[in-house]
Amino acid sequence: MPARKKIAQEIASQAKAVAPVLTGDYRDGIGVNVRGTMVRVVDNDELAIHKEYGTADTPAHATLTGTAMRFGRYRGMRPR
């Protein structure tokens, strides 16, 4: 558990360092959520899902996804 939390914190730190900034909400929403044995890297910006994965007329940034993929097996959503 401590090792997973450390990895998640490193993913969040690296993602924040490369996240595009317009208002800062996307970058500043990146963090780590620990609940029991579940450790997740999250973004609490209410528009993060659209910024991360893109929309029909907006390309994906994939900041969290790309960073997480560099740390091993990734089983989450993938950008368009």
N, C-alpha and C positions, 0 to 999 in steps of 0.2 A: 504494500500500500504506500509507504513513504516513497518508494522508487517511482511508482506511477504518478504520484503527486509532483515529484521533482521534474519528471519528463513533461507533464502537463504545464507546469510553470515555465519551463524552457520553451515549449511550443508557443505559449501565450506571449512571452517576452519577444521571441523572434518575430511573431506575427505582428505585434505592435510596432516593431522597428521598421517593417516594410509596408504596413497598411497605408493606402492612399488617404490623404486628409483633405476634406473640404470643410466640414464643420468640426471634425474631431470625434463625432459620435461613434462612428464605426470603429476607429482605433481605440478609443477610450472605453468602449463596451467590452473589449476582449478581456477575459479573465478565466479563472479556474473555479469549477463548481465541484465540491466533494460532498457526497451524500452516502453514508455508510461505506461500502467498498467501491462504489461507483465514482470514478474520477472523470470529469469532462472538461474540455476547453470550450468555452461558450463566448458568444457575443450578445450582450444585452441591449444593443441598439435595436429599436423596434423595426428598423428597415434593413438590418444586417442580412437577413436571408436573401433579399433582393440584390444587395450589393455583393454578397458572397457568390451566389449562384446565377445571377443575371436574370433578365426578363426578356420578353420578346423583342424589346427595342433597346436594351441596355446590356452591354457585355458583362460577364462575370469577372470579379476581381480575384476570387478564390484564394484570398490571403490565408485564412485559417486552414482550408483544405490542402493547399500546396505545402504549407509549413508542416502540417500533421503528417502528410505522406512521406516526408523526409525522415521521419522518426520511426518508421516501421510499417507494419501492416495497417492499412486504413480500411475501415468498413462502413464509413459514413456516406452521405450524399456526395454526388459529383457535380461540378458546374456544367452548364450547357456548352 
